[in-house]
Structure formats: C-alpha cells, structure tokens
Amino acid sequence: MHLVPQWRALIRRAWSIRLILIAGLLSGCEAGLSLASPDLLGIPRGLFAGLSALVTAAAFAARLIAQRME
C-alpha cells in the first residue's frame, strides 16, 4: 500500500477528509449522548447517528468528485 503523491495537501484541502472528520465527531457525540440521560439534554436519540450517516454519504460523494489541490 502506498500513499498518494500529494497526501499532505489532500489532508488539508479535500472535502471528503473534512466530512469524514465531522462524521467521526458526530459519532462521538452519539456515543457520549448514550452515556448521559437523553431527557436531561433534550436531544432525541439517534439524532447524531442520523447526521453522521448523512455526512458520511456526503463524504462518499465528495470522494468521487474531482477536487483541485491548489
């Protein structure tokens, strides 16, 4: 397995990477919410999981779209 030639620029500028990071944060929020009382925060169960699924789908689409690395 080899890294792509401009992997540093890819990490900083690619929307797919940004969206994957956001999905990870949302998944972490969902995990943290499961430890807290949902009634205390007023956030419906599954909200962050649903948002994470949407952002992951957007990251998949962004990965297929050509992006400039300027």
C-alpha positions in Angstrom: 0.0 0.0 0.0 1.3 3.4 -1.0 0.3 7.0 -0.1 -0.9 9.2 -2.9 1.8 11.6 -4.1 0.3 14.8 -2.5 -1.2 13.3 0.6 -0.4 16.3 2.8 -2.3 18.7 0.5 -5.1 16.1 0.3 -5.5 16.0 4.1 -5.7 19.8 4.3 -7.9 20.5 1.4 -10.1 17.6 0.4 -13.8 17.9 1.3 -14.0 14.1 1.7 -11.5 14.2 4.5 -13.2 17.1 6.3 -16.6 15.4 6.0 -15.2 12.1 7.4 -13.8 14.1 10.4 -17.2 15.7 11.0 -18.9 12.3 10.8 -16.4 11.0 13.4 -17.2 13.9 15.7 -20.9 13.3 15.3 -20.4 9.6 16.1 -18.5 10.5 19.2 -21.4 12.8 20.3 -23.8 10.0 19.8 -21.7 7.7 21.9 -21.4 10.4 24.6 -25.1 11.0 24.5 -25.8 7.4 25.1 -23.9 7.7 28.4 -25.9 10.8 29.5 -29.6 11.0 30.2 -31.3 12.0 27.0 -34.1 13.8 28.9 -31.5 16.0 30.6 -30.2 17.4 27.3 -33.5 17.4 25.3 -31.8 15.8 22.3 -33.6 13.0 20.6 -31.9 9.6 20.5 -30.4 8.8 17.1 -30.0 12.5 16.0 -26.2 12.5 15.9 -26.2 9.0 14.4 -28.5 10.2 11.6 -26.5 13.3 11.0 -23.3 11.1 10.9 -24.9 8.9 8.3 -25.8 11.9 6.1 -22.3 13.4 6.4 -20.7 10.0 5.6 -22.8 9.8 2.5 -21.7 13.3 1.5 -18.1 12.3 2.1 -18.6 9.3 -0.2 -19.9 11.6 -2.9 -17.1 14.1 -2.3 -14.6 11.4 -2.7 -15.9 10.7 -6.2 -15.8 14.3 -7.3 -12.5 15.7 -8.7 -11.2 18.4 -6.4 -8.4 20.9 -7.2 -5.4 20.8 -4.8 -4.2 24.4 -5.2 
